[in-house]
Amino acid sequence: MWPHKKINLGLDLQGGMHLVLEVDTIKAVESTIERITHELRGFLKKERIRHLGINRVEDTKILLIIPDNDQIEKFDTLLDKEFKDLRILSRSTEDGNQTILMDLPGKETDLIQKLATEQALETIRNRIDQFGVSEPDIRLQGERRILIQLPGIKDTQRAKELIGKTALLEFKLVDETHNINDALKGNTPPGSEILYHVAEDPETRRVRKTPYLLKRRTLLTGAYLTEARVEIDSQFNEPYVSIKFDKKGGRIFERITGENVKKRLAIVLDNKVYSAPVIQEKIAGGEARITGNFTTEEARDLAIILRAGALPAPVQILEERTVGPSLGADSIHKGLVSMIIGGILVVLFMIIYYKGSGLIADIALILNILLIAGGLAALQATLTLPGIAGIILTIGMAVDANVLIFERIREEVGIGKTPYAAVDAGYNRATLTILDANITTLIAALVLFQFGTGPVKGFAVTLSLGVLSSLFTALFLTRIIFDYLLRYRKIKTLSI
Amino acid sequence: MRFIKSDINIDFFSKRKTAFGISVVLILISIVSLVIHKGPRYGIDFVGGTLIQVKFLSPSSLTEIKSGLSTVDLGKSSVQLFGDPKDNEYLIRTDKSAMTGKGFSSQVKTALESATGSAVEIRRVEMVGPQVGKDLREKALFAMFYALLFITVYISGRFELKWILSGVMAGTLIGAVSFLSIFKVSIPFLIIAALIVTLVFFWFLKLKYAMGAIVALIHDVTITVGIFSILDKEFTLPLIAALLTIIGYSLNDTIIVFDRIRENLRKHQKNPLEIIVNRSINETLSRTILTSLTTLVVVVSLFVLGGGIIHDFAFAMIIGVLIGTYSSIFVASPIILVLQEGRKK
């Protein structure tokens, strides 16, 4: 009879994970500026505009040095034609060279940040969908935070990794011309970088980092992927991820492999080298393999991430609350036990103190609880552990309204009124007081609802429902019962 | 059956100086304790950090647990028993908060299992980043302040029909506070200053019912927080829920008395205010004691049976119910008299 199937249980009652992520939207702006710098460089070359260097500086600005005046005119025309969004911060001339500092105006960066957050939300939602959690709740919170609730989830570590991985897949050439040991000592050649392959030995649990010297330029990214699947290598019986590029990506891949046969191509995920196989021949058809000593689970998760796409900017976990399922069950148990015992005590007390009328109040009380439960189910609200406390509190406070009325009725009987008149006067006098007192509790509950999160919100909900239902039962329902008894059963004296 | 006889006539009025003294002492102790401890002992909800609730399947000693934890890089950490001793549950708390993404809980689990030789179950993990914690602190203060203001408007309207006056006052205060909060003002000081300004407004606008009620509420909240500080208990988010509930509940009581005062004022216009107030308190005593009793019964049941998480919440409620009842009788009503006397002079 207890409609617990239709009432949503909070994470603290059914177990699960609650995460709040923040999207590093500034990084999204930085990547966009980086991309624009790259494009601008390409255009400058195409239009044959000579320059002495174009670079991203101060994270979000572009610095360009142009040698003489007619080049500057050509540059300005280029800007107007292809890069209308860029804003010029300053121009200064020195020795005949003009230094131009550019960035994106606030409106543009705001838009980038907003889009980054929205895209992150979609990507994460995609990943979680593929992970297979029942009834996940994923939503925006504020401007750049994402709230995720995964009820009933058991493998929280895996879920967090799946959600939080930026998953930027890049293909870079290994720098075979320079000496990696020189670079490790501090002499990294321009245009190259050192990235590591990280492997954990499963038995000794020791982490081994192998350095690779790679050419910095990214030749191809995961953005061109259309598919990623787990396959088993028939020779070694090991899982790997088979990926497929779209047409454009396939052509780029064909060109890269064609131009670099016998050289090594590193597959980099989030700046960690996964593998760096030798290109045996030109690969047409846009298919490739990512191998790396995966377990089936690791391969599956990688495939999920590649399919869902990379996050536009890194995310950071701001808040996590995970409740194990056993604690959830315990909490429900304890909550129900205290509710039943508290309820029984109050019920007994009312009967002892107010006799027959006490029984009426008790009926109202039971109805109260049913109304709250019904309200929760109807509103699809979530019941949390503090929410159960809220119901229990309502038991104590609902009685208040009845006490007010009954004390009034006792007073009126004391003055000498007939049962009917006493009840009438009692209700009339008490109604306003009850309304006043309960509305102020309601104000406190509503403020709490606005401000609280998660479990506390659940408390505010049950408290509000409790106040409303106790108003209803105390003022309306018990009155009807009294009326019925007085009119149709013609009670002569009140049992109160 | 009745506890209180219907012709009861305790002279509360004459006891008001003593009660005032007790209240002042309690408030001072609370404030002193808060100052000594440099504010309430915030839980991770408000300062950030990580909390892990672990259950040992066989009894383990605190020293074993602590030695196990020392192998994990925890930063400043503390361990304490949680709930019923026979449950073997402990709360591990650290002030580092960037860790849960990196297998932190499984690290802790392995370390504890090898140190104590007992199977370990991770019951609950909570991590709050420091910025989130700070945001929550501020939000909590705002929430309580706004609740008080809204309640002020309601009371001034219902009891003195001064809806518009109180509404305008509340509106300006909310506006001023929101405006000032944009600047880097310390939020706690802003709220305290705003409260003082509010009380000053009450005095000058002669909103005596609102004044009585709000002073009683501030009294209740301060003492509850103070007791938590004295007992060195943690100040968490559910505690704010408890405080807001206590505000609503204590107000309940106060309004019942005010209502009676208002009714008696109309009926016995000739009597001096002190007699009326005293009479009203006596008349509502039966009901006041009763509701507190039934609520206490229920909250004590929560305290004893509700489990560790609800425990502190129930404790706060118990204090709140007791203090709330006390304040309705000995704080709220006398304030009305004080304001009344102030006016006559």
Chai-1 contact restraints between the chains, C-beta under 6 A:
chainA,res_idxA,chainB,res_idxB,connection_type,confidence,min_distance_angstrom,max_distance_angstrom,comment,restraint_id
A,Q157,B,G103,contact,1.0,0.0,6.0,A-B,restraint_1
A,K160,B,G101,contact,1.0,0.0,6.0,A-B,restraint_2
A,G164,B,G101,contact,1.0,0.0,6.0,A-B,restraint_3
A,I317,B,G101,contact,1.0,0.0,6.0,A-B,restraint_4
A,L318,B,G129,contact,1.0,0.0,6.0,A-B,restraint_5
A,L318,B,V132,contact,1.0,0.0,6.0,A-B,restraint_6
A,E319,B,V128,contact,1.0,0.0,6.0,A-B,restraint_7
A,E319,B,V132,contact,1.0,0.0,6.0,A-B,restraint_8
A,E320,B,T100,contact,1.0,0.0,6.0,A-B,restraint_9
A,E320,B,M127,contact,1.0,0.0,6.0,A-B,restraint_10
A,R321,B,E126,contact,1.0,0.0,6.0,A-B,restraint_11
A,T322,B,V125,contact,1.0,0.0,6.0,A-B,restraint_12
A,V323,B,R124,contact,1.0,0.0,6.0,A-B,restraint_13
A,G324,B,R123,contact,1.0,0.0,6.0,A-B,restraint_14
A,L327,B,R123,contact,1.0,0.0,6.0,A-B,restraint_15
A,L327,B,R124,contact,1.0,0.0,6.0,A-B,restraint_16
A,K334,B,G306,contact,1.0,0.0,6.0,A-B,restraint_17
A,K334,B,G307,contact,1.0,0.0,6.0,A-B,restraint_18
A,V337,B,L305,contact,1.0,0.0,6.0,A-B,restraint_19
A,S338,B,S301,contact,1.0,0.0,6.0,A-B,restraint_20
A,S338,B,L302,contact,1.0,0.0,6.0,A-B,restraint_21
A,S338,B,L305,contact,1.0,0.0,6.0,A-B,restraint_22
A,S338,B,G306,contact,1.0,0.0,6.0,A-B,restraint_23
A,I341,B,S301,contact,1.0,0.0,6.0,A-B,restraint_24
A,G342,B,V298,contact,1.0,0.0,6.0,A-B,restraint_25
A,G342,B,S301,contact,1.0,0.0,6.0,A-B,restraint_26
A,L345,B,V297,contact,1.0,0.0,6.0,A-B,restraint_27
A,V346,B,T294,contact,1.0,0.0,6.0,A-B,restraint_28
A,V346,B,V297,contact,1.0,0.0,6.0,A-B,restraint_29
A,Y353,B,M1,contact,1.0,0.0,6.0,A-B,restraint_30
A,P386,B,P238,contact,1.0,0.0,6.0,A-B,restraint_31
A,P386,B,A241,contact,1.0,0.0,6.0,A-B,restraint_32
A,A389,B,I310,contact,1.0,0.0,6.0,A-B,restraint_33
A,I392,B,V298,contact,1.0,0.0,6.0,A-B,restraint_34
A,I392,B,L302,contact,1.0,0.0,6.0,A-B,restraint_35
A,I395,B,V298,contact,1.0,0.0,6.0,A-B,restraint_36
A,G396,B,T294,contact,1.0,0.0,6.0,A-B,restraint_37
A,G396,B,T295,contact,1.0,0.0,6.0,A-B,restraint_38
A,G396,B,V298,contact,1.0,0.0,6.0,A-B,restraint_39
A,V399,B,T294,contact,1.0,0.0,6.0,A-B,restraint_40
A,D400,B,T291,contact,1.0,0.0,6.0,A-B,restraint_41
A,V403,B,R287,contact,1.0,0.0,6.0,A-B,restraint_42
A,V403,B,L290,contact,1.0,0.0,6.0,A-B,restraint_43
A,V403,B,T291,contact,1.0,0.0,6.0,A-B,restraint_44
A,L404,B,R287,contact,1.0,0.0,6.0,A-B,restraint_45
A,E407,B,S286,contact,1.0,0.0,6.0,A-B,restraint_46
A,E407,B,R287,contact,1.0,0.0,6.0,A-B,restraint_47
A,G414,B,S6,contact,1.0,0.0,6.0,A-B,restraint_48
A,T433,B,I256,contact,1.0,0.0,6.0,A-B,restraint_49
A,T433,B,D259,contact,1.0,0.0,6.0,A-B,restraint_50
A,D436,B,R158,contact,1.0,0.0,6.0,A-B,restraint_51
A,D436,B,I255,contact,1.0,0.0,6.0,A-B,restraint_52
A,A437,B,N252,contact,1.0,0.0,6.0,A-B,restraint_53
A,A437,B,I255,contact,1.0,0.0,6.0,A-B,restraint_54
A,T440,B,I151,contact,1.0,0.0,6.0,A-B,restraint_55
A,T440,B,L251,contact,1.0,0.0,6.0,A-B,restraint_56
A,T441,B,G248,contact,1.0,0.0,6.0,A-B,restraint_57
A,I443,B,F150,contact,1.0,0.0,6.0,A-B,restraint_58
A,I443,B,I151,contact,1.0,0.0,6.0,A-B,restraint_59
A,A444,B,A147,contact,1.0,0.0,6.0,A-B,restraint_60
A,A444,B,L244,contact,1.0,0.0,6.0,A-B,restraint_61
A,A444,B,I247,contact,1.0,0.0,6.0,A-B,restraint_62
A,A444,B,G248,contact,1.0,0.0,6.0,A-B,restraint_63
A,V447,B,A143,contact,1.0,0.0,6.0,A-B,restraint_64
A,V447,B,Y146,contact,1.0,0.0,6.0,A-B,restraint_65
A,V447,B,A147,contact,1.0,0.0,6.0,A-B,restraint_66
A,L448,B,L244,contact,1.0,0.0,6.0,A-B,restraint_67
A,F451,B,K139,contact,1.0,0.0,6.0,A-B,restraint_68
A,F451,B,A143,contact,1.0,0.0,6.0,A-B,restraint_69
A,V456,B,L237,contact,1.0,0.0,6.0,A-B,restraint_70
A,V456,B,A241,contact,1.0,0.0,6.0,A-B,restraint_71
A,F459,B,A241,contact,1.0,0.0,6.0,A-B,restraint_72
